[in-house]
Amino acid sequence: MTEPVRFELLKRDSKTMARRGRLKTLHGTIETPVFMPVGTQASVKTMAPDELVEIGAGIILANTYHLHVRPGEDLVHEAGGLHGFMNWNHAVLTDSGGFQVFSLADLRKITDDGVRFRSHLDGSPMFFSPESVMQIENKLGADIIMAFDECPPYPAEREYLEVSVRRTLEWAKRCQKAHARPEEQALFGIVQGGEHRDLRQEAAKALVELDLPGYAVGGLSVGEPKPLMYEVLEYTTPWLPANKPRYLMGVGSPDDLFEGVERGIDMFDCVLPTRIARNGTVMTSRGKLVVRNAQYAKDFRPLDEACDCKVCKTHSRAYIRHLIKADEILGIRLTTYHNLYFLLKIMEGIRTAIEQDRFLQYKREFYSQYGYNDLTKGEDV
Ligand SMILES: [Zn+2]
């Protein structure tokens, strides 16, 4: 049997759990640790596929729930899956839809069978089960597909989390059984368990027994304090096999990327860089910059003087501020491009630092320049 992904561990940092790896997919090789831009509706908002290639994005994420609601997985399948539909020849990961079903959709009813809910678009009734989600993800055709999981809110009662963790484990087994394209698509399991060490451990051990090609840590970055998230990672990743990729879902502020890598994470995704870009906020080597603010009206410097992206080489803060104030689409295209480039550059720097066994040094340098004061209590951006 051929493998849909193959993970190679190239180097471990001697002082932390940080690792440098290489993930081979049927649509290209991804150097890890990696940040994956989010393309909710089969589009990373404002970015054309060739621009994603230009900034070095080797893998993007697409949302199962949104694509199921519109345009539907059958249409995407007919177009040749997400790769053909988007004309994107690099890797794609689809989430399980769990997070959206539990956060966006109305009137959900959760049973062991699955979740009954109404579409956030037109209110039509829908039902997601491990089997139906696998069918959708098989048709969407991503290189990596996530098992359907229950995403509990934070905070949640322990009793609820216990039921939820066991349900998610049963669902993972059913996903594995229902997965119709295991030679082309790698099914990743998701470790839940809230902030409870024993539940996280139970979930990780049970999932590892399924011998899946990769594992994600889910249910984090849902409102809990950052130190708690780091603590959960610290005791969860050691239970995951060293020779498989580890993915921290929904996390992507610069400090969280560093802290996640430090605790053994290989893959990240987050809407943060693209979402704040649309509000006129950019990340720079000197910290967050709200370019729509009046103070940049006559500032003719680039967004980030240390950045060598196309936008920073070409346009000024003053021009980009004007575009955003005037609701010109180009404005948010430029801020989005820069933000994604900036995060991908951080990951490149992290990979090089691990290779040179100077990860903590690189982290300290970055934090002091960026303006993070407390290393464990970073800000949102
Ligand atoms: Zn730039």
Boltz pocket constraint, residues with backbone or C-beta under 6 A from the ligand:
constraints:
  - pocket:
      binder: B
      contacts: [[A, 303], [A, 304], [A, 307], [A, 308], [A, 309], [A, 310], [A, 311], [A, 312], [A, 313], [A, 338], [A, 341]]
      max_distance: 6.0
